């Protein structure tokens, strides 16, 4: 249950990040915005869906959340390195 609530909170934070990115009119690539949106919806979906999964299969949602978290962290670090390199060349 803890992981489900945490996934919902992370999903909400990612959606707020997207809203603030649009509000500040930062120039982000469309692919970055789409991956952020997809990750936030996946976190929200898995967090909410985790409440409806039978007790015997809770480990499946936990593993999916773990894989999604690792994917998003790798994407975030790769993207931050690319943005640092592009800022150095300007």
N, C-alpha and C positions, 0 to 999 in steps of 0.2 A: 504494500500500500504506500510505503514511503516513496518508492521509485515512481509510482504513478503520479503522486502529488508533485514530486520534483520535476517530472517530465512536463506536466502542465505549466509549472512556473517557468521553466526554461522556454517553452513554446511561447508563453505570453511575453517574456523578455525579448525574444527574437522578433516577434511581431511589433513590439514597441520600437525596437531598433530600426526596423524597416520604415515605420511611420516617421521617426525622427530623421532618417536618411532622406526621405522624400520632402519633409518639411524644411530641412536645411538646404535643400537643393544641391547636395553634393553630387558630383558627377561620378556615378558608379556604373560599371558595365552591367548590361542587362542580364548576363549569365550569373553574375554575383547576386543580383537581386532575386533572380529566380531560384537559385540554390538556397538562399536564405529563407525565401517564402516556403519552398518545399520542405526544408528542414523544420521550420516552425510548425507547419501543418502536420508533419510526421510526429513531432514530439507531442503536440496536442492530441492527435489521434491515438497514439499509443498510450498516452497518459489516461485519457478518458476510456479507451477500450480495455485497458488493464483492469478496470473495475468490474467488467462483465465477463472476464475470462475465469473459467473454473479454477479452483484452488490447485488442482493437480498440474495445471499448465501455466502457472504464473512465471515459471522460469523462462518460458518462451518470450514473453513480453520483456522480461529483464534482459535477456540476451539481445533482443532486437534493439532495445534502448542503448545497450552498451555499444553495439555495432554502429548505430546512428551517431552516438556521441563521439566515437573515435573518428568516423568519417568526417563529421563536422569540424572537429579539432584539427585534423590534418588539412582540410580545406581552408580553415581560418589561418593557419600558420603559413601555408603556401601563398595565400592571397596577401597576407601582410608583408611577406618577403618581396612579392612582386610590386606592391605599392611603395615600399621603401626604395627599391631599385629605381622605379620610375620617378620618384621625387628627387633622387640624387642626380639623375640625368638632366633635370630641368634647370 
